[in-house]
Amino acid sequence: MQKVRLTIKGLSYSERQTGAYALLLAEEGGQRKLPIVIGGFEAQSIAIAQEKAVSPPRPLSHDLFKNVLEAYGIKLVEVIIHRIKDGVFFANLVTAGNGKQEVIDARPSDAVALAIRFNCPIFTTEEVLQKAGMILEDEKQNPTSISVSEEEIEEPEKNPQKNTLQTATVKQLNALMKQAISNEDYELAASIRDEIEKRKK
C-alpha cells in the first residue's frame, strides 16, 4: 500500500446540508486535495484542536479518548484514510503501546480530530487519491485547469438545480465540477466526483 501524507487545508460550512462541513485535506508536496463531508460536532472538535489558545472547560469526547489511551500507555502513531466506497471514506487508527501495535477502524472525521491531538501524521493511499483527489489550482496560475468554456457548459447546465447530477451527462458533470472547484465549493465538487465514479461502475 503506497501511503501519501496529508495536511489539513481547512474547514468550510455546508450550505446544502444543515450542520455539515467540508474538511479539506491536502497532499503534502503535491497538488491534489481530498474533500470529506463531516458532521458539525467533529468539525468543531477539529477546529478547537487546531486553535491552541482555545481550551474547553471540560474535555470533549476526542480529548477524553486521548486521555484514556495515554493513561494506559497507548499512543496514536498514525491515521490512514485507506478506502472510499460509494462516496464514503474509511479510516484506520494505528496505535502502539504495551509492546504491540493495533489497527482500529474509525471515521475519517474522528481520526483527524485525534491525529491533531496526538500530533501524529495523517495518510491516505495513492488509490484513494486517484479516485477522490482533486487538483484545486489558482485560476490565475493555470486557467486551463479550472476554467469552463462556453462550449463545455450550455445554458441549461449552468444551474445545477434545474439539471440535477443524476440526469447530467458525464461531460456536463466534468464541466460542473470544474466550475465548483473554481468557486471553491468543495462539497458540491465532491458530490459531482462521486456521481462520476458511480457512472464508471
Residue frames as qw, qx, qy, qz and C-alpha x, y, z in Angstrom:
[[0.000, 0.888, 0.459, 0.000, 0.00, 0.00, 0.00],
 [0.429, 0.286, -0.004, 0.857, 1.56, 3.28, -1.12],
 [0.250, -0.760, -0.482, 0.356, 0.88, 5.92, 1.53],
 [0.263, 0.550, 0.130, 0.782, 0.63, 9.65, 0.84],
 [0.275, -0.362, -0.526, 0.719, 0.86, 12.13, 3.71],
 [0.024, -0.744, -0.480, -0.464, -1.90, 14.72, 4.08],
 [0.177, -0.086, -0.379, 0.904, -2.17, 18.07, 5.81],
 [0.076, 0.713, 0.658, -0.232, -5.31, 19.88, 6.93],
 [0.252, 0.314, 0.312, 0.860, -6.08, 22.65, 4.47],
 [0.214, -0.097, 0.174, -0.956, -9.27, 23.96, 6.06],
 [0.121, 0.427, 0.869, -0.219, -12.93, 23.60, 7.02],
 [0.187, -0.066, -0.253, -0.947, -15.91, 25.15, 5.26],
 [0.436, 0.210, 0.622, -0.615, -19.58, 25.24, 6.23],
 [0.147, 0.243, 0.869, 0.405, -22.06, 23.32, 4.10],
 [0.323, 0.151, 0.033, -0.934, -24.82, 25.47, 2.62],
 [0.574, 0.013, -0.619, -0.536, -26.63, 22.38, 1.27],
 [0.692, -0.266, -0.670, 0.037, -26.68, 20.16, 4.33],
 [0.394, -0.797, 0.089, -0.449, -27.60, 21.62, 7.70],
 [0.711, -0.623, 0.316, -0.076, -24.97, 21.03, 10.35],
 [0.920, 0.109, 0.195, 0.322, -22.45, 19.55, 7.90],
 [0.093, -0.873, 0.338, 0.338, -18.98, 20.79, 7.00],
 [0.858, 0.476, -0.137, 0.136, -16.40, 20.01, 4.35],
 [0.598, -0.657, 0.356, 0.290, -12.95, 19.03, 5.63],
 [0.661, 0.724, -0.196, 0.016, -10.28, 19.72, 3.01],
 [0.749, -0.466, 0.369, 0.291, -7.09, 17.66, 3.23],
 [0.439, 0.829, -0.303, -0.169, -4.10, 18.42, 1.00],
 [0.952, 0.129, -0.064, 0.272, -1.46, 16.11, -0.40],
 [0.433, -0.797, 0.238, 0.348, 1.91, 17.02, 1.13],
 [0.315, -0.432, 0.607, 0.588, 4.31, 18.04, -1.60],
 [0.219, 0.275, 0.808, 0.473, 1.62, 17.70, -4.26],
 [0.198, -0.071, -0.178, -0.961, -1.41, 19.45, -5.74],
 [0.439, -0.340, -0.751, -0.358, -4.23, 17.03, -5.02],
 [0.301, -0.232, 0.443, -0.812, -6.85, 17.78, -2.37],
 [0.285, -0.245, -0.925, -0.054, -9.27, 15.41, -0.64],
 [0.370, -0.276, 0.120, -0.879, -12.63, 16.98, 0.40],
 [0.304, -0.222, -0.920, 0.109, -14.59, 15.00, 3.01],
 [0.425, -0.539, -0.176, -0.706, -18.05, 15.94, 4.31],
 [0.366, -0.071, -0.792, 0.483, -18.19, 15.67, 8.12],
 [0.338, -0.733, -0.586, -0.065, -20.63, 16.45, 10.93],
 [0.078, -0.874, 0.034, -0.478, -20.83, 19.66, 12.91],
 [0.731, -0.668, 0.140, -0.007, -19.57, 18.16, 16.19],
 [0.864, -0.021, 0.187, 0.467, -16.50, 16.66, 14.51],
 [0.400, 0.687, 0.088, 0.600, -15.81, 19.94, 12.69],
 [0.350, -0.878, 0.081, -0.317, -15.99, 21.82, 16.00],
 [0.853, -0.459, 0.180, 0.173, -13.66, 19.31, 17.64],
 [0.754, 0.278, 0.157, 0.575, -11.12, 19.64, 14.81],
 [0.147, 0.817, 0.045, 0.556, -11.30, 23.46, 14.91],
 [0.559, -0.806, 0.113, -0.158, -10.82, 23.55, 18.69],
 [0.888, -0.237, 0.189, 0.346, -7.83, 21.20, 18.50],
 [0.602, 0.484, 0.137, 0.620, -6.24, 23.38, 15.82],
 [0.068, -0.818, 0.046, -0.569, -6.78, 26.54, 17.85],
 [0.602, -0.007, -0.626, 0.496, -4.29, 26.03, 20.68],
 [0.025, -0.235, 0.320, -0.917, -5.46, 29.15, 22.50],
 [0.673, -0.255, -0.107, -0.686, -8.98, 27.71, 22.97],
 [0.199, 0.104, -0.940, 0.256, -9.40, 25.20, 25.77],
 [0.575, -0.454, -0.443, -0.517, -12.89, 23.87, 26.64],
 [0.420, -0.571, 0.440, -0.551, -13.69, 23.83, 30.39],
 [0.782, -0.160, 0.577, -0.175, -14.33, 20.07, 30.22],
 [0.208, -0.296, 0.801, 0.477, -12.79, 17.54, 27.82],
 [0.689, 0.317, -0.213, -0.616, -14.62, 16.84, 24.58],
 [0.975, 0.015, 0.168, -0.143, -15.12, 13.21, 23.51],
 [0.772, 0.518, -0.250, 0.270, -11.90, 13.21, 21.48],
 [0.014, -0.697, 0.523, -0.491, -9.97, 14.73, 24.40],
 [0.764, -0.353, 0.394, -0.368, -11.40, 12.08, 26.71],
 [0.973, 0.228, -0.011, 0.021, -10.43, 9.29, 24.31],
 [0.489, 0.653, -0.413, 0.404, -6.88, 10.68, 24.13],
 [0.319, -0.624, 0.510, -0.499, -6.65, 10.89, 27.92],
 [0.921, -0.163, 0.260, -0.241, -7.83, 7.29, 28.32],
 [0.878, 0.406, -0.174, 0.186, -5.30, 5.99, 25.78],
 [0.266, 0.682, -0.467, 0.496, -2.47, 7.89, 27.40],
 [0.598, -0.533, 0.400, -0.445, -3.49, 6.66, 30.86],
 [0.956, -0.057, 0.285, -0.047, -2.92, 3.11, 29.62],
 [0.426, -0.534, 0.554, 0.476, 0.36, 3.93, 27.89],
 [0.588, 0.417, 0.623, 0.303, -1.06, 3.85, 24.36],
 [0.004, 0.581, -0.146, -0.800, -0.23, 6.44, 21.73],
 [0.689, 0.648, 0.291, -0.146, -1.66, 7.13, 18.30],
 [0.580, -0.252, 0.470, 0.615, 1.10, 6.51, 15.75],
 [0.034, 0.138, -0.485, -0.863, -0.70, 7.47, 12.55],
 [0.567, 0.454, 0.458, -0.512, -4.05, 7.81, 10.82],
 [0.137, -0.116, 0.771, 0.611, -4.72, 6.27, 7.41],
 [0.625, 0.431, 0.192, -0.621, -7.72, 7.11, 5.21],
 [0.316, -0.279, 0.857, 0.298, -7.46, 3.88, 3.28],
 [0.183, 0.314, 0.886, 0.288, -10.69, 3.41, 1.33],
 [0.359, 0.254, 0.079, -0.895, -13.61, 5.13, -0.37],
 [0.064, 0.242, 0.937, 0.245, -16.79, 3.34, -1.38],
 [0.041, -0.711, -0.645, -0.277, -19.96, 4.99, -2.73],
 [0.008, 0.772, 0.007, 0.635, -18.69, 8.37, -1.58],
 [0.695, -0.705, 0.039, -0.136, -17.97, 7.17, 1.98],
 [0.351, 0.646, -0.606, 0.304, -14.42, 7.32, 3.31],
 [0.902, -0.392, -0.182, 0.019, -12.96, 4.74, 5.72],
 [0.142, 0.778, -0.494, 0.361, -10.03, 5.30, 8.07],
 [0.855, -0.219, -0.419, 0.215, -7.82, 3.38, 10.50],
 [0.300, -0.872, 0.325, -0.210, -6.14, 4.43, 13.72],
 [0.804, 0.207, -0.476, 0.289, -2.72, 2.81, 14.17],
 [0.482, -0.803, 0.200, -0.288, -1.87, 2.67, 17.87],
 [0.659, 0.283, -0.607, 0.342, 1.17, 1.43, 19.77],
 [0.382, -0.612, 0.397, -0.567, 1.52, 0.52, 23.43],
 [0.777, -0.321, 0.480, -0.249, 2.36, -2.28, 25.84],
 [0.371, -0.358, 0.798, 0.311, 4.66, -3.83, 23.27],
 [0.407, 0.335, 0.807, 0.264, 2.13, -4.24, 20.48],
 [0.126, 0.166, -0.258, -0.943, 0.52, -2.34, 17.62],
 [0.336, 0.474, 0.787, -0.206, -3.20, -2.28, 16.90],
 [0.038, -0.092, -0.466, -0.879, -5.22, -1.09, 13.89],
 [0.162, 0.466, 0.709, -0.504, -8.65, 0.31, 14.81],
 [0.166, 0.536, 0.628, 0.538, -11.47, 1.18, 12.39],
 [0.095, -0.554, -0.342, 0.753, -12.62, 4.81, 12.59],
 [0.372, 0.857, 0.351, 0.063, -14.48, 7.52, 10.72],
 [0.565, 0.393, -0.001, 0.725, -12.08, 9.96, 9.00],
 [0.168, -0.803, -0.031, -0.570, -13.51, 12.90, 10.96],
 [0.764, -0.641, 0.057, -0.048, -12.81, 11.23, 14.31],
 [0.876, 0.018, 0.046, 0.479, -9.42, 10.02, 13.09],
 [0.366, 0.599, -0.004, 0.712, -8.36, 13.53, 12.04],
 [0.414, -0.810, 0.013, -0.416, -9.63, 15.04, 15.32],
 [0.866, -0.470, 0.099, 0.141, -7.47, 12.55, 17.23],
 [0.772, 0.292, 0.038, 0.563, -4.46, 12.96, 14.94],
 [0.088, 0.793, -0.073, 0.598, -4.32, 16.67, 15.74],
 [0.624, -0.724, 0.132, -0.261, -4.42, 15.95, 19.48],
 [0.903, -0.275, 0.216, 0.250, -1.69, 13.33, 19.28],
 [0.080, 0.842, -0.393, -0.361, 0.30, 15.39, 16.77],
 [0.608, -0.101, 0.747, 0.248, 0.63, 12.32, 14.55],
 [0.068, 0.249, -0.574, -0.777, 0.71, 12.12, 10.73],
 [0.679, 0.408, 0.402, -0.459, -2.38, 11.68, 8.56],
 [0.128, -0.260, 0.792, 0.537, -2.04, 9.48, 5.47],
 [0.794, 0.359, 0.183, -0.455, -4.17, 8.27, 2.62],
 [0.699, -0.036, 0.632, 0.334, -3.38, 5.84, -0.18],
 [0.027, -0.273, 0.524, 0.806, -2.48, 6.56, -3.77],
 [0.006, -0.348, -0.885, -0.310, -5.57, 4.58, -4.78],
 [0.052, -0.744, -0.571, 0.344, -7.89, 6.83, -2.73],
 [0.075, -0.620, 0.116, 0.772, -6.25, 9.95, -4.14],
 [0.055, -0.047, 0.739, 0.670, -6.65, 8.66, -7.67],
 [0.063, -0.523, -0.834, -0.162, -10.36, 8.01, -7.07],
 [0.201, -0.846, -0.486, 0.094, -11.28, 11.04, -4.97],
 [0.428, -0.442, 0.022, 0.788, -8.44, 13.54, -5.21],
 [0.348, 0.872, 0.321, 0.124, -8.92, 16.88, -6.93],
 [0.516, 0.018, 0.030, 0.856, -6.47, 19.47, -8.19],
 [0.050, -0.915, -0.392, 0.079, -7.65, 22.86, -6.97],
 [0.560, 0.025, 0.089, 0.824, -5.24, 25.22, -8.64],
 [0.011, 0.640, 0.142, -0.755, -5.29, 29.00, -8.65],
 [0.602, 0.681, 0.417, 0.019, -7.09, 30.05, -11.82],
 [0.153, 0.946, -0.227, -0.171, -4.52, 32.77, -12.43],
 [0.369, -0.550, 0.718, 0.216, -1.66, 30.29, -12.31],
 [0.129, -0.034, 0.919, 0.372, -3.27, 27.74, -14.63],
 [0.496, 0.209, 0.087, -0.838, -6.54, 28.97, -16.17],
 [0.580, 0.163, -0.646, -0.468, -7.00, 25.89, -18.35],
 [0.222, 0.024, -0.942, 0.252, -7.17, 23.56, -15.34],
 [0.041, 0.408, 0.762, -0.501, -10.31, 25.01, -13.79],
 [0.278, 0.319, -0.070, -0.903, -11.86, 27.46, -16.23],
 [0.475, 0.383, 0.790, -0.056, -15.05, 26.46, -18.00],
 [0.026, -0.101, 0.470, 0.877, -15.61, 27.46, -21.59],
 [0.573, 0.233, 0.097, -0.780, -18.95, 28.26, -23.19],
 [0.603, 0.234, -0.667, -0.369, -18.59, 25.11, -25.31],
 [0.235, 0.063, -0.924, 0.295, -18.34, 22.91, -22.20],
 [0.070, 0.408, 0.737, -0.535, -21.45, 24.28, -20.46],
 [0.052, -0.444, -0.563, -0.695, -24.59, 25.14, -22.31],
 [0.274, -0.429, 0.073, -0.857, -27.20, 27.44, -20.84],
 [0.793, -0.411, -0.248, -0.375, -29.36, 24.77, -19.09],
 [0.826, -0.063, -0.442, 0.345, -26.28, 23.28, -17.42],
 [0.202, 0.475, -0.327, 0.792, -25.29, 26.49, -15.63],
 [0.526, -0.409, 0.275, -0.693, -27.92, 25.88, -12.97],
 [0.166, 0.146, -0.970, 0.103, -27.38, 22.55, -11.15],
 [0.393, 0.179, 0.641, -0.635, -30.84, 22.82, -9.56],
 [0.678, 0.434, -0.051, -0.591, -32.50, 22.65, -12.97],
 [0.772, 0.385, -0.496, -0.096, -30.21, 19.94, -14.28],
 [0.749, -0.570, 0.300, -0.153, -29.57, 17.52, -11.41],
 [0.144, -0.598, 0.776, 0.141, -26.41, 15.49, -11.11],
 [0.614, 0.060, 0.782, -0.081, -28.30, 12.26, -11.76],
 [0.647, 0.649, 0.393, -0.074, -29.61, 13.41, -15.15],
 [0.119, 0.877, -0.350, -0.306, -26.48, 15.25, -16.31],
 [0.889, 0.395, -0.201, 0.118, -24.14, 13.68, -18.85],
 [0.806, -0.306, -0.033, 0.506, -20.57, 12.81, -17.90],
 [0.427, 0.397, 0.120, 0.804, -19.35, 15.77, -19.97],
 [0.266, -0.772, -0.165, -0.554, -21.73, 18.07, -18.11],
 [0.777, -0.604, -0.139, 0.105, -20.63, 16.63, -14.76],
 [0.724, -0.031, -0.001, 0.689, -16.96, 17.26, -15.54],
 [0.164, 0.555, 0.138, 0.804, -17.75, 20.84, -16.55],
 [0.509, -0.758, -0.188, -0.362, -19.84, 21.40, -13.40],
 [0.823, -0.424, -0.135, 0.353, -17.05, 20.01, -11.24],
 [0.525, 0.229, 0.022, 0.820, -14.55, 22.44, -12.78],
 [0.144, -0.675, -0.171, -0.703, -16.96, 25.26, -12.05],
 [0.716, -0.660, -0.207, -0.089, -17.49, 24.10, -8.45],
 [0.781, -0.189, -0.094, 0.588, -13.72, 23.91, -7.90],
 [0.314, 0.409, 0.078, 0.853, -13.18, 27.39, -9.33],
 [0.380, -0.683, -0.140, -0.608, -15.86, 28.67, -6.90],
 [0.090, 0.331, -0.778, 0.526, -14.15, 26.76, -4.04],
 [0.772, -0.173, 0.128, -0.599, -17.38, 24.82, -3.46],
 [0.098, 0.387, -0.917, 0.010, -15.61, 21.62, -2.43],
 [0.497, 0.102, 0.753, -0.420, -18.71, 19.90, -1.12],
 [0.710, 0.550, 0.094, -0.430, -20.50, 20.21, -4.47],
 [0.384, 0.628, -0.652, -0.181, -17.32, 19.14, -6.26],
 [0.195, -0.243, 0.930, -0.196, -17.13, 16.04, -4.06],
 [0.641, 0.313, 0.544, -0.441, -20.77, 15.18, -4.82],
 [0.639, 0.649, -0.214, -0.353, -20.15, 15.52, -8.54],
 [0.139, 0.540, -0.829, -0.027, -17.00, 13.40, -8.26],
 [0.428, -0.036, 0.850, -0.305, -18.98, 10.65, -6.51],
 [0.708, 0.497, 0.267, -0.424, -21.62, 10.72, -9.26],
 [0.480, 0.669, -0.516, -0.238, -18.91, 10.39, -11.93],
 [0.102, -0.376, 0.912, -0.124, -17.40, 7.43, -10.05],
 [0.628, 0.189, 0.642, -0.397, -20.82, 5.70, -9.97],
 [0.686, 0.612, -0.082, -0.385, -21.08, 6.02, -13.75],
 [0.240, 0.618, -0.741, -0.107, -17.74, 4.19, -14.17],
 [0.421, -0.180, 0.854, -0.249, -19.01, 1.04, -12.39]]
